[in-house]
Amino acid sequence: MQLPFEVKELDRADDRLAREALRVQLAAHQLEVAWLNYPALPVLWPDLAALRASRERILAAFEGEALRGLVVVSRRPDGGIHIERTVVDPEHLEQGWGYRLLNRALLDESSCSVDTAEVNQAALALYHKAGFVQTQRWTTTDGLALWRLEYRPAEPPALKLGADGWVTGALQQPSPNCDERSAGCAPELLVVHNISLPPYRYGGPGVEQLFANRLDPAEHPYYQGIHQLRVSSHFFIRRDGRLLQFVPVGKRAWHAGVSSWRGRDKCNDFSIGVELEGCDFEPFSEAQYRTLAALSRELRRALPLSAIAGHEHIAPGRKTDPGPWFDWRRAQADSGLGF
């Protein structure tokens, strides 16, 4: 299966890729100079020799075989990383490539910084979305205002499960797609999913609209095939760690479909569904893991939960989420739930 996108180390020895990386960087630089009205902005690499001699880490984003963007990362003396530049092909802006690059660069990193111009609102929005906050501001000798931003993923809100099945600290958006659990069934299994609507795009209202039966088939071609579905999940965790709740935990959300766990069918009867904003093809965010940990601990405190699994485990062959990037060891350790 060909992946819809992939972020990996740039093979600088590949002449075609090196030339394409140089082209993308120079085109993006020209556009950024115009945006900032700052001709003094230096290029990363003026030529192929400079690119190949660069000691920084270069991650490249691909759509099929086509290069869509780069992120260039250096290692700081304190062990953290610094984003030297995030570059997206000007022909493919506003398609999520910058976020995918940052998301991959931040994997397994606890400390990261980046400098960007104050007037570059697109870059600031991207870094804020990825979990960066401003820590410093200064002005160059020729008048360009710069911001230093540091990676500080949001801490989860204080969560408290009420007697009515709703969690204080979550944004409550009741879904009609739920019903009563079968007699004698209580939540024992936490099921982790991933979802993004439209596919591979984050931050929009598509998931909430789907769970509320308000998805407009005219808004995106993908919606034409799913707008009639009647599905829901108890919880949805956005990339920035925000928690949404659609169904009280005492009721049955419609998230698992045809499923089986340890010989028991109809997992909706005895499970809690948690959707992570994401897909099978890239890492989940630190903020999401923190919120999932806080949520799972609170649910375990109040409910007879004993296990955690993925949609891929309860519906093998039919479902693949949350996929290979999900850190099961961390989720199990954070939640105290077995597999």
N, C-alpha and C positions, 0 to 999 in steps of 0.2 A: 504494500500500500504506500502510495506517495503521500508524504506528510503535507498538510496545507501550508505549513511554514516550519522553519527550523532556524535556531540560533546556535552557532558553533564557532570555534576558532577559525580565523581566516588562514588559509593555507597560502603563505606568502611566496612559497616556491612555485605555486601554480601561476604561470605567466598570465593566463587569461583572467584569473581572479584578481591578481595584483593590479593589473591594468584597469579592471572594472572598479576596484576599490579606489584607485587614484581618481578615476573619472567622477565617481559619485562624490568623493570628498571635495574635489575642486568645484563641482557644480553647486554643492550645498554651501561651500564657502562663499561663492559669488553671490548667492541669494542672501546669505546672512549679512554680508557686507552691505547689501542694498537695504535690508530690513533695519539694520542698526545705523545706517548712514555713517559707517566707521571704516574707511579704507585701510586703516592701520591694522585691522584684525589679521593675525598671522595665519597662514595655512598650516595644516598639520604636516604635510609632506609636499614639497614642490615637485618631486619627481619619483620615479620608481625606486631609484637607489635609496632615497631617504625613507621611503615606506619600508623597504626590505631591511634597512639598517635600524629601524625603530626598535627600541627595547620594550615598549609598552605592549600590553596585551591587547589584541584586536579581536573583538567578537563581531561576527557578521551575521546578518539576518537574510534568509533566503526564502523566496517563494518559488518552489520548484528549484530550477537551476539559476533563477534570476536573483542577483544581489539587490536588496532593497535598502540596506542601511548598515551602519557600523557604530560600535561604541569602543572608544579607546580608553584604556584603564591603566593607571600606574599604581605601584605599591608605595605607600607612604612609609617613612622611617618608623612610625609607631605601629606598623602592621596593618593599618586600614588601607583602603583604596581611595584613589581620587579619579573621578571621571574627567579625563582631559577634553573629550569632545563626544557628543552624540550626533551622528550624521545620518540623515535620511535622504534618499534620492528625491530631488525636488518634484519628480514626476509621480511620486507616491506618498505625498504628505497626507496627514489626517486619515491614515489607514491603520494606525496602531503600531507601526514599526518602532517608533522611539520607545514606547512603553515595553514592548517585547525585549528590546535590547537591554534596557535598564533592569528589567525583571531578571534576566539571565545573569547580568553582571553582578547583581546583588546576592545571588545564590551563595549561601554559606558565609556571607560577609556580615559582620556585626557593626562595622564602622566604615562610612563612605562619605566623601565630600565632593562638591562640584562648585565651580564658579561660573556665573553667567551674567549677562548684561541686564540691568534693571528694566530696560525697554523691551527686552525680548520676552514678551508675555507668553508666547507659545511655549518657550523653553521652561519658564517658571511654572506654567500650568502642568506641564509634563512632570517636572520634578516634584511638585506638590502632590500630584496624583500617585507618584511612586513612594511617597512617605518622607520627603525631604522638607526641612524647615529652615528658614533664614536664621543665620547666626551672626552675620557680619555684613557691613556695607562700607564701601570705600570708593573713591573716585581716582581714576588714573590722572597722570599729569596733563593729558590732553582732553580731560573732561568726560570720560566715559564712566558712568556709575555702574559698579559691579556688586553682585551679591555673592556671598559664600553661603552655601546651603549644606546642611548635614542630614544624613539619613537617620531619621528617628521615627520608626513605625509607631503608630498609635497604640496606646495601651487599651485593652478592652474595657468597656463600661462595667460598673458593678452590676451584677446580675442576680436576680432573686425570683425564683419560681413561686407564683402565688397559688392559692387554693383553687382558683378558677382556671389554672392551666396556662396562663399567660405569664411571660417573663418580663419583669420590670427591668428596664435597661435596653430592651429591644424595641424597635419601631414596629408597632402592631398594625398590620394590614390584613384584616380577616378575609379569608378566601371562602367562597361557597363550596369549594371542592373538597368536602370532608364529610364524614359520617361517624356514627358510633362504632367503637370497637366491638368485636364479637364478644359474647358473654364469656367471662372468665379470663379475658386477655388483658395483660398489662404490658407497658413498654419494657422490654428486656434487651433490645438490640438497637444500637445507634448506627444508622446507615448513612454513609458519606457519599455524596454525588458531586458532579460538577455541572455547571450550566453557564451558557453565555448566549445572549440574544441581542442582535444577530450573532451568528457563530463567530467566536474569536474576538468579539468586540465587547468592551467592558464599560460600565458606568451608565448605560442607558436604562430606560424604564421597561424594557421588554419582558423581563422575568416577572415583575409585578403585574404587568398587563396579562401575561399568560395565566398566572395563577388566579386572576380576577375575571377571566373570560372576556377580556377587553382587547385582545391582540388584534390589530388592524392588518388584514391580509394585504392591503395595498401599500403598507409602509415599507415592506422589504420582501423580495421574492421568496425568501426562506419561510416567511410567515404564512404563505399560501398553503403550505402543506401541514401546518401545525395549529393554526388558529382555532380549529374546531376541537382540539384536545381539551379534556377536562382533567387537569392534573394539579397537584399542589405539593408542597413540602411544609413541614413544620417551621423550618428555619432556612434563612438565606444569609450567607456571609459575603459581603462585598470585598473587593480587593483591598480597601482601606481599613477593613476590620469592622465596619458597621454591621450590626446585626438586625435583621428583619424577621418578624414572626408572622405566619399566615394562619396557622391552625393551633388551637390549644392542645397541649400534650395529652390530655385525656381523650381526645378524639383521634380518629384515623385519618391521616392525610393520605392523598392518593399519589404516592411517589415511587413505590417499588414495582408495581405491575406484577406480571407473572414471575414468581420468585419462590425461593426455598432456602432455608437456613437450618443446617443440622437436622435435616429430615422433616422440617416443618414448612408447609407451604403457606402462601398468603402472608408474606412478611409485613404487609401494612397493618395486620391485626396486632402485632406485638413489637412494632419498631417506632423509632423517631427518625424522621428524615431531615438531613441537613445538606443543603445545597451550598457549594462553594462557587463563587463566581470565578470561572476559569474553564480550562479545556484539558484534553489529554496530552497536549503537546508542549507545555511549558510549566515552570514551577509555580506553586502557589506562594502568596506573599507571607512575610513574617507576621504582619498584622492579622491575617486570616488564621494562622496557627494559634496566635495568642487568644483570639476570640473563641476559636473552637475549643481550646483548652479550658477557658473560663466557663463556657457553656456546658461542656461535657461534665465538668466537675460539679456544677450546680445541678444538672439533671441527675447525675449519679447520687448526689446527696438526697434527693427527694423521691427518686423513682427506683424501681428494682432493676436498673440496667446492669447487665453483666458482660456484654460483649460489644465490640465495634467492628464493622465490616464495610466494604464498599459495595456499590451497586453491581460492580463487576463480579463480586463474590456470591451475591444472592441471585444473580441472573446471568451466569456465565454463558458466553456465546451470543447473548443478546445485548448485553451492555458491557462497556469497557471503563466506565468512570468509577472513581476519580482519576484513574490512569497511573502510568509509571512514574510520574513526577511527585506523587503524593508520598509524604514521609510517614509510613505506617509505624515505624519504631517510635518516632516522636509522638504521634497521636496516641498510641497506646500508653506511653509513659506519662504523657500529660493528663490523660483521662483516667488512668488506673483501670482501664477496661481491657480485657483479653480479646483474643481473636477467635 
